[in-house]
Amino acid sequence: MHLKTLTDGGRAVVLALAALTAGGGVAVAQDTGRMEQVIRASVDEGAFTGAVLVARGDEVLLDRGYGLANREWNAANDGDTKFRLASVSKQFTAVALMLLNERGLVDLDAPVKAYLADAPATWDQVTVRRLLTHTAGLPDFTRAPEYETLKRQPTTAAALMKGFRDRPLDFQPGQGWAYSNANYVVATAVIEAVSGASYAAFVVDNLFAPLGMADSGYDSHDAILPRRASGYSPADEGVRNADYVDMSAPQGAGGLYSTARDLLKWEQGLFEGRLLNPASLRVLTTPERNGYAMGLAVKTEGGDVIVSHSGGIEGFNTYMARDLDDRLTVIVLGNLNGAAPEKIGVSLMTLARGGSVVLPGEHVAISVAPDVLAAYAGAYQLAPGATLTVSVVDGRLMGQATGQQAFELFAEAPDAFFLKAFDAQITFTRSLGGAVEGLVLHQGGRETPAKRL
């Protein structure tokens, strides 16, 4: 079952809830066998091919490839396979600008017109900081109808900006939050204007080379890249080659490639102070709005700060996370489109931190009286225009998203339910007085709260 996709600040939220139990705790023995089971669950159902790496500090706990990097040549994935990073690239763009800030070449709170002379008047309050934190209000060009044509053609940051520079802002800069790839295209242009180098050259010379990341760079379809994975998409007949995208289109919003082993070098080098000073790292990882900092989502679990980002582009989905306090790194790079990499990644971080993960086939339903189920009935707003209606029908609890088919919700614990039709969970939340006031939708490692209407 695959319910409709909504957007939560530009990040997809599929209304097909996840089977994930969050757990806290650190400094515990790592159950790599259970990690392997979690990964295999997605591999065996044909949802994941790629590379996975888990590490605590310098100790690699898991480093394996799954499935094929190229199905036509039967070439296997491993930790040295090169994958397109998609939006995981954003943190590299943010770090590049933080470096330029440390060098006195970029003021994070200066308007972009200080660096891009032809910026339109509507961008007068658009600053570098607002670009990196998605608080600039620039409309996302990748959602425009013409992007399907645009993405197939060679382009530049300047050419892309011409396509959205005259469009109305989604909100006044600094007054809202919306995930927009346009922000990071403009950020790319600032890097090039200030440094005098191409974005591709700047990240290689200033980010990758200092950390010994020889297998990372800006992707290009005409470059010969040894061990580069081919990208695939699911189809009715099984799997097909992914749609074409000219890699000049993503720019610093999603144009980089790397390997799982190179990305471990990145996580270690960046967060252990080999690129930025402590003050810059704090700025980089301090959320501005909606739990988003600069190219990184930030949350606190069990007292630890965890930064992460996911990515998706034709043929590839990616996820990378770091527990800053416990020095845990999780990297999942996939070359088959779908939600599996993020779902796997969040589950692996949960396990690495001492928590538990319940796989779909491991849920056990318990009996709940109809009068108890009645307390959950109601409408819950998942997003503007999207509601999950919960009702009791013939003694069974049913959930139905807007415009979707209804499915039964099975209880497994007080206030915790799962679906048998697909990998899904909901947890109902209560007020201090004990009344049901909302729910949390779990999918692919994401948690989407919904208030009861």
N, C-alpha and C positions, 0 to 999 in steps of 0.2 A: 504494500500500500504506500502510495506517495501522494500526500495531500499537497494542496497548493503552496507555493512559496511566497512568503511575504518578505518585506525588507525591514530590518531593524537598524536604522542608521546606515543603510547600505550593505549591511551584512545579512546574508540570507538566513531566514528562520523558517525551516520547513515544518509544517504542522504535522509532523509524524514523530511523536514524542520519543525520548531516548530511554534505554534501559541502563541507567547509570546511577550508582549510589555514591555520593561524595563522601570522602573521608578525610580526616585530618591526621596530624601526628607526623613526627619526623624522627630521624636518627633510628630507624628500624631496619631490620634485615629485609633485603629486597627479594621479593618472590618473582624471579625472572621466569619461572615456569608459568605462573599465572599471567604474566605479561604476554608470554607467547600464546597462551590460550585466547586471550583477548584479541590479539592480532589475527590469529588463525580463524576466529569466528567470522571476521569480515572477509578474509582470504577465501575461506571455504564456500561462502555464499556468493563468491564472484564479485564482491564489492571493492576489493582493494588489491592493487599491485603497486610495489614501490620499495622504499627503503625506510628502515626505522632505526633510530639510535637513541638510547637512554644512558645518561651518565650522571654520576654524583661527583662533582669536582673533576679530577683527572681520571677517575675510575669509570671505565666504560662498562655498564651493566648489560647492555644489549646492543648489538650492531649486526643487523641482518637485512638481506634483501628478500623480496617476495614477488613471485611471478616474473614476468618478462619485461625487459626494457624495450625489446623489439620483437613483436610476435611473428614477423615475417622471417626473421633470421634466427628465432629461438634463442635470443641473447638474454641472459638473466640479469635482474636488478641486484645491486649490492651497494655498499657504502660509498663506493667511488663512482657510481652512476650519476650523471649530470641531469638535473631536473630543472624545469622552469619554476621559479619561486612564486610567480604571480605577486599578490599583495604583501607577502612576507618581505618583498623588496622595499617596502615603505620605511622600515626601520633603518635601512642602509642610507636612504635619502635623508632621513632625519639626522642621522649621525654625521653625514657629510656636512650638513648645514651647521651642526653644533661645532664641528671642527673649525669651520670658517668663522664662526662666532668667537671661538677661543683665540683665533688668530687676528681678531679685530677687523675682519673683513665684512662681517654680516652682523647687523643689529637685529635680534629676534623681534623687536617691537617697532622696527622701522617699516613703513609701508613698502610694498613691493615696487612701487614706482621709483623708489630710491635706487633700485637696481635694474628695473625694466622701464626705460624712459617712455615707451609707448603704451604703458598700462592705461586702461580707460579710467575716466573720472569715477565711475561706479566702484572702482577698486581702491579708492583713496584710503579707506579704513582697513583694507586687507593687508595684514602684516605677515611676516614670515612665521611667527608663532601661530597665528590663526590658520595658516595653511597647514602646518604640521599637526595641529590638533583638530582639524576639521571643523573649525568654528568661523571660517571665512565666508560661508554662504555661497560659494561658487557652485553652479549647477554641474552635476556629474555628466560629462559628455558621453560616457559609455552607455547611458540609458537613453540617449537620443536615437530616434529611428534610423538616422543616417549612419550611425556607428557601424552597423552591419556591413556597409559598403566601405566606410572609412578604414576599418581595421584590416582590410586586405591590401592596402596601398602603402608604399613607403611614405613616411612623413617625418616631421620634426616637432619639437616642442613649440616653436614659434608658429608653425602651421596649425597645430592643434589648438593653440590659444586663440587664433583668429576665428576658429569655429564656435567658441563659446564666450569670447570677451564681451560681446554686445548683448548677451542674454541677461534677462533680469536675475538678480541675486535671489537665492531661495530665502534669505533673511539678511538683515543688516549684520555686517561683520561683528563678531563678538556677542551677538544676541541669541544665538542658537547653536545647534550642533547637527550636522548631517554628513555622513561619510560620502566623500566625493573624490574620485580619481583626478578630477581637474585640479584640486589643490596640489597634488604631487607632480603634476605636469608643470605647473607654474613654479613649484619648488625646484624642479629640474632646470628650468630656464634661469632661475636665480643662481644656482650653482655654476652653470656654464658662463653666465655673464660676469660673475665675480672672480671665478678662478681662471678664466681664459682658456679652460680645457673643456673637452667634451665630457659629458656626464660619464660615459663609459670609461674614459681614460682616468677621470678623477677618482672614481671608486676603486679602480684597480690599483692606482698608484698610492692612494691615501688610506684605503681601508683594507683591501685584500692583501697586497704585497707585504705591509708591515706585520700581518698576522700569519704569513706563510700560506695563504689560501690560493694555491696555484690552480685549483680546479673551479674557480668562480669567475664570473664576469658578466658583461651585458650580452644577452643572447641576440643572435642574428641567424636567419634561416640560411644565408649563403656561406656562413663560416663552417669550416670543417672542425667539428668538436668530437674528439674521441670519447667514446662511452656516453654519448648523449642519448637519453631515453626518448623514444617516440611517444606521442601523446594519444590517448584513446578515449572514446566516449561510449557509454552504454547505448544499445539500440535494440529494437524489437527482435532482431535476428541474432543478438548476442553483443558483440563489440565491434566498433568500427573505428577507422582512423578519425581523429578529431578534426573539426573544422579548421581551416587555415586562418592564422592571424599573422600579419607582418609585425615582427617584434619591435619595430620602431614606434608602433602605436602606444604601447604601455608606458614608455619612458620610465622615469623614476617611480612611477606608481606601481609597476609590476614587471619590469623588463629584465630582471636579473636571473641568472642560473647559478646553481651550486650543487654540492654533494652533501650527504649527511655528515661525512667526516670533516669536510671543510666548515660546515656550519657549527660543528662543535668547537672548532678553533675560534669562530666568530663569537659564540656565546662566552667562551672562556676569556678571550682577549678583551671584548667590550666590557663585560661586567666585572672583570678583575683589574680594570684601570689601565689597559695598555693603549687605548685610543683616546679616551676623554678623561678630563680631571673629575674629581668627585662632585664638584658643584654642577658641572655639565651633566653628569649621570643622573643627579637628582632631578634636574630640569627635564631630562629626557623621559624619566619614568614617573613623573608626577602627573596624575590625571587632571585634565582641564575640565571636561564635561563627559557625562555618560561613561565614566570609567576609562576614558581614552586619553593617553598622554601624547607622545610624539612618535607615531608609527608603531605604537604598542598599546594593547589593551592591558589594563592593570586591575587586579583584584586582590583582596586579602582573605586568606583562608587559614584558620588556626593560628593567627598571629603572623603568618608569613606573607610576604608580597610576591605575587606571581604575575609576571608579564608574559604576554603571548600575542600571537597574530596568526590568522589563517589567510589563505589565498586561493584563488581559483581563476584559471584561464583555460582556454581551449585545450583539453587533453590532460590537464594537470590540476591537482588540488594539494595544498600543502598546509602544514601546521608546525609551529615552533613555539615552545614555552620554556620559561626559566623561573624556578623558585629562587629568588634572589637571596633569601636568608639561608637556605639549606644547600645552595649551589647545585640544584638539580636541573638537568637539561633534558627536554624531550623534543625530538625532531622526527616528523613523519612527512615523507615526500612521496606523493602518489602520481602515477602516470595513467590513471583511469578516473575520469570525472565522477564525482560523487561526494557525499558527506563523510565517507569513511575515515580519511586522514585526520580530520579534526576530532571525530568521535573517538578514534583510537588514541590520539594524542592526549586528550583530556583524561581518558581512562588510565593511561599509563602514568600520567602525573599523579592521579589519585592513588594508584598502587605504589608508586615510588615514595609517596609521602605517608604510606602506612594505612591508607584507606582500603575500602573494598569495592569491587565492581561486580554487578550482577549481570550476567549475559541473558539474552532473551529466553533461552530454553531452560533457565534455572529458576525462573519465577514460579512460586507456588501460590495458588489462589486459596483464600480463606473465605468462609461464609460470613456474610454481614446481613443483619436483619433489614428488611425494607424500610422500617421507620428510621433506622440509622442512616441509610442511604439517602433518605429524603433531605437530610441536612445539607447535602452537597448540591442539590438541584438549584439551578440558576444560570444566569448568563455571565460570562467572564470575558472582559475585553483584552485580547491579545495584542492588538495594534489598532490604529485608526481604521475603521471599516472591517475589522476582523474580530469575530466573536466566537467563543466556544460555548455552546449551550449544553448544559448537563441536566439530564432528566432521569426519572425512574419510570421504566416501562416494564410492566409485568414482573416486578420484583428485581429487575436488573438495572444497573446504572449505565446509562448511555451517554456518549459524548459526540457532539456533532459540530464541526467547524462551519463557518459561513459558506454556504454553497456546496457543502461536502456531504458525503454519506455518513450515517451514524454508525458508531462502533461501540461494542460493550467494553466497559472499564471493569477490570477484575481487581478486587482488593487483595493486597498481600500483607498489609500492616495498617494500623490506624492512620487514616488520612493518606495512605499511599496506594496507588492503583497502577496497573499496567494493562496493555492491550495485547491480545494474542494474535491479532490480525497483522501486526507489524511491530517492529522494535520501538516501543514507546512506553513512557511513564508520565503520570501526573501526581503531584503532591499538593494536597489542599492545605492552605494556611489558615490559622485562626487568630482572632483578636485576643487580647488579654482576658476578655470575658468568656472566651471559649466558642464564640460564634465563627462559622466559616466565613472568611472575608476575601479569600482569593485562592489562587492556585499557582503552581510553577510548572511550566511545560519544559520537559527535558528532551532534547534531540541533538544527536551528534556531538554530545559534550556541552551543548549550550543550555542555559537555563533562562527561560523567558517567563517573568512573572506576569500575572494577569489579575486585575482587580475585579471583584464581583460587582456587577452593575445593580 
